Amino acid sequence: MGRRAGGWALGIGVWASVVCLAMPAAPDPLRALEGSSSYKPPRTPDGRPDLQGVWSNGSLTTLTRPASVPTLTVTPEEAARLVRDNPWVQLAASEEGASDLSDGLLADGNSDRGYNTFWIDPGASLATVKGELRTSWIVEPASGAMPMSEGGRQLARQAVQRRMARLFAGPEALPIAERCLIGFTGAGGPVMLNTIYNNNYQIVQTPDAVMILVEMVHDARIIRMNSAHRPAAIQPWLGDSIGWWDGDTLVVETINVHPGQGEAGPVYLSDKGKVIERFTRVSDDQIFYEFRVDDPVYYTQAWRGEMSLNARNEAVYEYACHEGNYAMAGILGGARLQEARGERPSLGPGIFPRSAPAPSSVSSGR
């Protein structure tokens, strides 16, 4: 799942949709963190904290905070209101119930809306981190925004312009997600961000390596333990990650992210960029995940965030993204047809009806 004609018009950045507005009970990370000095994590045979298992960061909390929300933390009542008023949630509510073909829903001819909120599963509430309901993963700067410099913004705009100029030229010109190279919205890291569905990770560790299997697009992130970085000329997808233990915390340092990934965002990284991540198991049900991003090419300062990874009892199944990817042939075939008509190939309008436009924070993935 995850491909359709017309490109990606689902949001990557801020708020996603759910059908259920209830906030389910979850492990209390504050209790876990308060007891972290006495909590004894399970150990691997070599004596390290055992981080293995399936974990999820599914939540309506995302990397940055909406401009309309002034604080990092909110009360349960405020959180419920934010969820209720979320445009994605409202869209999901509007699509509930049996179809009524006389309601004019299909009159606009928007085929993008075949990819509707039935398929979306980001989570059902804001995230709880350190016992607080959080409105963004970013905790520094206090604004909850990425501190992009004007030069960084210009680089990001230029990258979009380059992609759009040749978007339909051939298979290699389509977006990274459409080609199924890595998960869209930064799910694989660095930073490991939640997305509109498939928010699960499976961690497997040995003394020499930690592998994080990312459900979205079935990425496998390999962290080499107690190792040196590879030569700078090697710039893999998801970057070059090495790790070490700081007491009971796994520390991961990533540099040299593939340029195609770094310029696409949502976490922009150049060849000067570095991301430090910290994984600490604070209870049987939770890993406390911290990250720090430093890149003078894109940002005015280093910035950091915090997230909870919650245990899941389910298995992670294969996300077969490219197999049967008929959408790619359909997109390119449609572009050639438009050109034959003397038209410029264009993206679809997205899944929001014109009567209920997408929130301004939602990116089209372009």
C-alpha positions as CSV (number, residue, x, y, z in Angstrom):
1,M,0.0,0.0,0.0
2,G,1.1,3.6,-0.4
3,R,1.2,4.3,-4.1
4,R,-1.3,6.0,-6.3
5,A,-1.6,8.0,-9.5
6,G,-1.0,11.7,-9.2
7,G,1.9,11.7,-6.8
8,W,1.9,12.0,-3.0
9,A,-0.7,14.4,-1.7
10,L,-1.0,13.0,1.7
11,G,0.4,15.1,4.5
12,I,3.9,14.4,6.0
13,G,4.5,17.1,8.4
14,V,2.1,17.9,11.2
15,W,-1.2,16.3,11.8
16,A,-2.8,13.1,10.5
17,S,-6.2,11.6,10.5
18,V,-7.9,9.0,12.7
19,V,-11.5,7.7,12.8
20,C,-11.6,7.1,16.5
21,L,-11.3,10.2,18.7
22,A,-11.0,8.4,22.0
23,M,-7.6,8.5,23.8
24,P,-6.7,5.0,24.8
25,A,-4.8,4.1,27.9
26,A,-1.1,3.9,27.4
27,P,2.0,3.1,29.6
28,D,2.8,6.1,31.8
29,P,6.3,7.2,30.8
30,L,6.6,9.6,33.7
31,R,6.3,6.7,36.1
32,A,8.8,4.7,34.1
33,L,11.3,7.6,34.0
34,E,10.9,8.4,37.6
35,G,11.7,4.8,38.4
36,S,14.4,4.5,35.8
37,S,17.1,4.5,38.5
38,S,15.6,1.4,40.0
39,Y,14.3,-0.2,36.8
40,K,16.4,-3.1,35.7
41,P,16.1,-3.7,31.9
42,P,16.4,-7.2,30.6
43,R,19.9,-8.0,29.4
44,T,21.3,-9.6,26.3
45,P,23.9,-12.5,26.7
46,D,26.7,-9.9,26.5
47,G,25.2,-7.9,29.4
48,R,23.7,-4.9,27.5
49,P,20.1,-3.6,27.9
50,D,17.9,-5.6,25.6
51,L,16.1,-3.3,23.3
52,Q,14.8,-6.1,21.1
53,G,11.2,-6.3,20.1
54,V,8.6,-4.4,18.2
55,W,8.0,-0.8,19.0
56,S,5.7,2.0,17.7
57,N,5.8,5.7,17.6
58,G,2.3,6.0,16.2
59,S,0.7,9.2,17.4
60,L,-0.9,12.4,16.2
61,T,2.1,14.3,17.6
62,T,4.7,14.9,14.9
63,L,8.0,16.6,14.5
64,T,7.0,20.2,14.5
65,R,4.3,22.1,16.3
66,P,1.5,23.9,14.5
67,A,1.8,27.6,14.7
68,S,-1.6,27.9,16.3
69,V,-0.4,25.8,19.3
70,P,1.7,27.9,21.6
71,T,3.0,25.3,24.1
72,L,4.9,22.0,24.1
73,T,2.6,20.4,26.6
74,V,-1.2,20.5,26.9
75,T,-3.8,19.3,29.3
76,P,-6.0,16.3,28.5
77,E,-8.9,18.6,27.7
78,E,-6.7,20.7,25.4
79,A,-5.4,17.6,23.7
80,A,-8.9,16.3,23.1
81,R,-9.8,19.6,21.5
82,L,-6.7,19.5,19.2
83,V,-7.6,16.0,18.1
84,R,-11.3,16.9,17.6
85,D,-10.5,20.0,15.5
86,N,-7.8,18.4,13.5
87,P,-8.6,18.7,9.7
88,W,-7.6,15.1,9.1
89,V,-9.8,13.9,11.8
90,Q,-12.7,15.9,10.4
91,L,-12.0,14.5,7.0
92,A,-12.1,11.0,8.4
93,A,-15.5,11.7,10.1
94,S,-16.9,13.1,6.9
95,E,-16.0,9.8,5.1
96,E,-17.7,7.5,7.7
97,G,-20.8,5.6,6.8
98,A,-22.2,4.1,3.7
99,S,-21.5,5.7,0.3
100,D,-24.2,7.8,-1.2
101,L,-23.6,8.1,-4.9
102,S,-26.1,10.9,-5.1
103,D,-24.2,13.3,-2.9
104,G,-22.0,14.6,-5.6
105,L,-18.8,13.3,-4.0
106,L,-17.4,12.2,-7.3
107,A,-18.5,15.2,-9.3
108,D,-15.0,16.8,-9.2
109,G,-13.4,13.8,-10.9
110,N,-10.6,13.7,-8.4
111,S,-9.2,10.2,-8.5
112,D,-6.8,11.0,-5.7
113,R,-9.6,10.6,-3.3
114,G,-9.7,6.9,-3.9
115,Y,-6.8,7.0,-1.4
116,N,-9.0,8.0,1.5
117,T,-8.8,7.9,5.2
118,F,-9.8,4.3,5.4
119,W,-6.1,3.5,4.7
120,I,-4.6,5.8,7.3
121,D,-3.6,4.8,10.8
122,P,-1.3,7.3,12.5
123,G,-2.5,6.8,16.1
124,A,-5.4,7.9,18.1
125,S,-4.1,10.6,20.4
126,L,-1.3,13.0,21.1
127,A,1.9,11.3,22.4
128,T,2.8,11.1,26.1
129,V,6.5,11.7,26.7
130,K,7.8,12.0,30.3
131,G,4.2,11.9,31.5
132,E,3.3,15.0,29.4
133,L,1.0,15.3,26.5
134,R,3.2,16.7,23.8
135,T,2.3,18.8,20.7
136,S,5.7,18.3,18.9
137,W,8.7,16.0,19.1
138,I,10.9,19.0,19.0
139,V,11.7,20.4,22.4
140,E,14.5,22.8,21.5
141,P,14.0,25.5,20.2
142,A,11.0,26.2,22.4
143,S,8.9,27.2,19.4
144,G,8.7,23.6,18.3
145,A,9.9,24.5,14.8
146,M,13.0,23.5,12.9
147,P,15.4,26.5,13.1
148,M,16.0,26.7,9.3
149,S,18.3,29.4,8.1
150,E,17.4,31.5,5.1
151,G,20.1,29.7,3.2
152,G,18.6,26.4,4.3
153,R,15.2,27.4,3.1
154,Q,16.6,28.5,-0.2
155,L,18.3,25.2,-0.7
156,A,15.1,23.4,0.1
157,R,13.1,25.5,-2.4
158,Q,15.7,24.9,-5.0
159,A,15.6,21.2,-4.5
160,V,11.8,21.3,-4.9
161,Q,12.1,23.3,-8.1
162,R,14.6,20.8,-9.6
163,R,12.4,17.9,-8.8
164,M,9.3,19.6,-10.2
165,A,11.1,20.6,-13.4
166,R,11.6,17.0,-14.4
167,L,9.1,15.2,-12.2
168,F,7.5,13.2,-15.0
169,A,10.6,12.7,-17.2
170,G,11.0,9.0,-16.3
171,P,11.1,6.5,-13.5
172,E,14.2,8.0,-11.9
173,A,12.6,11.5,-11.7
174,L,9.6,10.4,-9.6
175,P,9.8,11.0,-5.8
176,I,11.8,8.7,-3.6
177,A,8.7,7.3,-2.0
178,E,7.0,6.6,-5.4
179,R,10.1,4.6,-6.3
180,C,10.0,2.7,-3.0
181,L,13.6,3.5,-2.2
182,I,13.1,4.5,1.4
183,G,10.0,5.2,3.5
184,F,8.5,8.6,2.9
185,T,8.2,11.2,5.7
186,G,11.5,10.2,7.3
187,A,10.3,7.0,8.9
188,G,13.6,5.2,8.6
189,G,15.6,8.1,10.1
190,P,17.6,9.8,11.0
191,V,15.3,11.1,12.8
192,M,12.9,8.1,13.1
193,L,9.6,9.9,12.5
194,N,6.0,8.7,12.7
195,T,3.9,8.8,9.6
196,I,0.3,8.2,8.4
197,Y,0.5,4.5,8.8
198,N,3.0,1.6,9.4
199,N,4.6,3.2,12.5
200,N,6.3,0.1,13.7
201,Y,9.9,-0.9,14.2
202,Q,11.6,-4.1,15.1
203,I,14.9,-4.0,16.8
204,V,17.4,-6.8,16.7
205,Q,20.8,-6.5,18.4
206,T,24.1,-8.3,18.6
207,P,27.4,-7.3,20.2
208,D,28.6,-6.0,16.7
209,A,25.4,-4.4,15.3
210,V,21.9,-3.2,16.0
211,M,19.4,-3.6,13.2
212,I,16.2,-1.5,13.1
213,L,13.6,-2.9,10.7
214,V,11.4,-0.1,9.6
215,E,7.8,-1.2,8.7
216,M,7.4,1.6,6.2
217,V,8.9,0.4,2.9
218,H,10.6,-2.4,4.9
219,D,13.8,-0.5,5.3
220,A,16.6,-2.2,7.4
221,R,18.8,0.3,9.2
222,I,22.1,-1.2,10.3
223,I,24.0,0.4,13.1
224,R,27.6,-0.8,13.4
225,M,28.7,-0.9,17.0
226,N,32.1,0.4,18.2
227,S,33.1,1.1,14.6
228,A,34.5,4.1,12.6
229,H,32.5,5.9,10.0
230,R,33.1,4.9,6.4
231,P,34.8,7.3,3.9
232,A,32.7,10.4,3.2
233,A,32.3,9.4,-0.4
234,I,30.0,6.6,0.8
235,Q,26.6,8.2,1.3
236,P,23.9,5.5,1.8
237,W,20.2,5.9,2.2
238,L,19.5,6.5,5.9
239,G,23.1,7.6,6.3
240,D,26.2,6.0,7.9
241,S,25.3,5.0,11.5
242,I,27.7,3.9,14.2
243,G,26.8,3.1,17.8
244,W,28.2,2.7,21.3
245,W,26.8,2.2,24.8
246,D,26.8,5.1,27.3
247,G,25.9,3.2,30.4
248,D,22.5,1.7,29.7
249,T,21.8,4.0,26.8
250,L,22.5,3.1,23.1
251,V,24.0,6.2,21.4
252,V,23.9,6.4,17.6
253,E,25.8,8.9,15.4
254,T,24.8,9.3,11.8
255,I,26.5,11.3,9.1
256,N,26.8,11.2,5.3
257,V,23.1,10.8,4.5
258,H,22.4,10.2,0.8
259,P,22.0,13.7,-0.9
260,G,18.7,12.7,-2.4
261,Q,17.3,12.0,1.1
262,G,19.0,15.0,2.7
263,E,17.6,17.6,0.3
264,A,14.1,16.1,0.4
265,G,13.5,16.4,4.1
266,P,11.5,16.5,6.3
267,V,14.8,16.5,8.3
268,Y,17.1,18.3,5.9
269,L,20.8,17.2,6.0
270,S,23.8,18.2,4.0
271,D,27.3,16.6,3.9
272,K,28.0,18.7,7.1
273,G,25.1,17.3,9.0
274,K,25.2,15.0,12.0
275,V,22.4,13.4,14.0
276,I,22.9,11.9,17.5
277,E,20.1,9.5,18.7
278,R,19.8,8.0,22.2
279,F,17.7,4.9,23.0
280,T,17.1,4.2,26.7
281,R,14.7,1.4,27.9
282,V,12.9,2.9,30.8
283,S,10.3,0.2,31.4
284,D,9.2,-3.2,29.9
285,D,6.8,-1.2,27.7
286,Q,8.8,1.8,26.6
287,I,12.0,3.2,25.1
288,F,12.8,6.8,25.6
289,Y,14.1,8.1,22.3
290,E,16.1,11.4,22.0
291,F,17.7,13.0,19.0
292,R,19.9,16.0,18.3
293,V,20.3,17.4,14.7
294,D,23.3,19.6,13.9
295,D,23.8,21.0,10.4
296,P,25.2,24.5,9.8
297,V,24.2,24.4,6.1
298,Y,20.5,24.2,6.9
299,Y,19.9,25.4,10.4
300,T,20.8,28.4,12.6
301,Q,21.4,26.2,15.6
302,A,21.4,22.6,16.7
303,W,18.0,21.3,17.6
304,R,16.7,18.4,19.5
305,G,13.6,16.3,20.3
306,E,12.2,13.6,22.5
307,M,9.8,10.7,21.7
308,S,8.4,7.6,23.3
309,L,8.6,4.2,21.5
310,N,5.9,1.9,22.9
311,A,6.0,-1.9,22.9
312,R,3.7,-3.8,20.5
313,N,2.8,-7.4,20.8
314,E,2.2,-7.8,17.0
315,A,4.7,-8.9,14.4
316,V,6.0,-6.6,11.6
317,Y,5.0,-8.0,8.3
318,E,6.7,-7.2,5.0
319,Y,5.8,-4.0,3.3
320,A,6.1,-5.0,-0.4
321,C,6.2,-1.5,-1.9
322,H,7.5,-1.9,-5.4
323,E,6.1,-5.3,-6.2
324,G,3.1,-4.7,-8.5
325,N,3.8,-1.0,-8.6
326,Y,1.5,-0.3,-11.5
327,A,1.0,3.3,-10.4
328,M,4.4,4.2,-11.8
329,A,3.5,3.1,-15.3
330,G,0.1,4.8,-14.9
331,I,1.7,8.1,-13.7
332,L,4.2,8.2,-16.6
333,G,1.6,7.0,-19.1
334,G,-0.8,9.8,-18.0
335,A,2.0,12.3,-18.3
336,R,2.8,11.2,-21.9
337,L,-0.9,11.5,-22.7
338,Q,-1.1,15.0,-21.3
339,E,2.0,16.0,-23.4
340,A,0.4,14.5,-26.5
341,R,-2.6,16.8,-25.9
342,G,-0.3,19.8,-25.5
343,E,-0.8,20.0,-21.8
344,R,1.9,20.2,-19.1
345,P,1.9,17.1,-16.8
346,S,0.6,17.9,-13.4
347,L,-0.1,16.4,-10.0
348,G,-3.5,15.6,-8.7
349,P,-5.2,17.9,-6.2
350,G,-4.9,15.5,-3.3
351,I,-7.5,13.8,-1.1
352,F,-9.1,16.8,0.5
353,P,-12.3,18.0,-1.3
354,R,-12.3,21.6,-2.5
355,S,-15.0,22.4,0.1
356,A,-12.6,21.3,2.8
357,P,-9.1,22.3,1.8
358,A,-6.1,20.6,3.3
359,P,-4.5,22.4,6.3
360,S,-1.7,24.7,5.3
361,S,0.8,22.6,7.3
362,V,0.2,19.6,5.1
363,S,2.8,18.9,2.5
364,S,2.0,17.5,-0.9
365,G,5.3,15.6,-1.0
366,R,6.4,17.6,-4.0
